[in-house]
Amino acid sequence: MILDGKKVSEKRLEILKERIEESGLYPRLATIIVGEDPGSQLYVRMKHRACERVGIGSIGIELPEDTTTERLLETVARLNNDPDINGILVQLPLPKQIDTTRVIEAVSPEKDVDGFHPYNLGRLLAGTPVYAPCTPKGIMTILAEYGIEIAGKRAVVVGRSIDVGRPMAALLLNADATVTICHSKTQNLADEMRSADILVSAVGKAGFVRADMVKEGATVIDVGINYNENGKLCGDVDFEAVRERAGAITPVPGGVGPMTIATLMEQTFKAAERKACISVL
Ligand SMILES: Nc1nc2c(c(=O)[nH]1)N[C@@H](CN(C=O)c1ccc(C(=O)N[C@@H](CCC(=O)O)C(=O)O)cc1)CN2
């Protein structure tokens, strides 16, 4: 079974559009991009298009490549204090001279619709999440949409980043999976991967997940954003070989990526609802 993230995200965006209309709210998202990385520019454009589609106002702030940490912190502070802005998104990665941790920690937790602030990551780990990082949260949504059982299953997450691997493991744990996080120092990695009922790869290497590393019938989630030797977008998984063995699999493109953006829209609306005190959690 192909887990079609494009289709699920379209459905979620349509539902969200109706919910926003009915609410009478006008949520607003501010994006900040530093420099001219074409990938980041594309993702930010996609976010603005999604905002327009569902009825979220968006403002885009573009800063030059040589922006300092202090200058970026000033911009974040201004948006934190702007009562018309519900969500703030700083597109990652940031140029090398910028202290990414300081910037993430400067975003007000109530406006942290990306879910990267330690307060929100802490809540996620405590099992009381408000905003969770959009890629792993989007993965949980796609699993739910396709009725993939998580409770009691063995989940293996390959990759321990703050934006994907760690929050993915927390979300799966909160859904009662037995979770293992693997990384570059893990011993017998292929054995660990073969033990998974749900295998999430967030490694960033094309062809990293081969068919012999996947248990028959497993659910395989591909978070990789890579380009093959022909310059074509691909994930971490050898898709054609692994799909024969997996019970369910996300493609790249059309899998996890669109779910990231749909989740960002949902969390921006949630921020507006919370500000208006419509919903409590
Ligand atoms: N502040 C953030 N920065 C980054 C995040 C994030 O969640 N917050 N995630 C990634 C990039 N990303 C969103 O920013 C993202 C990546 C890919 C897609 C997507 O829909 N991809 C399409 C293919 C698009 C193409 O290249 O043609 C797909 O997979 O089908 C959406 C969002 C890093 N930075």
The ligand as a Gaussian input file, in Angstrom:
#p B3LYP/6-31G(d) Opt

LIG

0 1
 N       11.393000      25.763000       9.912000
 C       11.421000      24.591000       9.253000
 N       12.420000      24.315000       8.420000
 C       12.431000      23.138000       7.773000
 C       11.388000      22.191000       7.948000
 C       10.362000      22.506000       8.854000
 O        9.416000      21.704000       9.108000
 N       10.405000      23.719000       9.481000
 N       11.350000      21.033000       7.195000
 C       12.260000      20.865000       6.087000
 C       11.802000      21.382000       4.751000
 N       10.355000      21.535000       4.517000
 C        9.713000      22.529000       5.161000
 O       10.237000      23.517000       5.550000
 C        9.671000      20.791000       3.497000
 C       10.332000      19.898000       2.685000
 C        9.663000      19.241000       1.639000
 C        8.321000      19.510000       1.413000
 C        7.582000      18.892000       0.270000
 O        6.363000      18.972000       0.209000
 N        8.270000      18.310000      -0.702000
 C        7.635000      17.757000      -1.876000
 C        8.554000      17.916000      -3.062000
 C        8.828000      19.363000      -3.393000
 C        9.864000      19.479000      -4.510000
 O       11.072000      19.545000      -4.197000
 O        9.451000      19.515000      -5.644000
 C        7.320000      16.262000      -1.643000
 O        8.028000      15.622000      -0.845000
 O        6.401000      15.799000      -2.282000
 C        7.657000      20.372000       2.236000
 C        8.321000      21.007000       3.265000
 C       13.592000      21.527000       6.361000
 N       13.434000      22.841000       6.908000

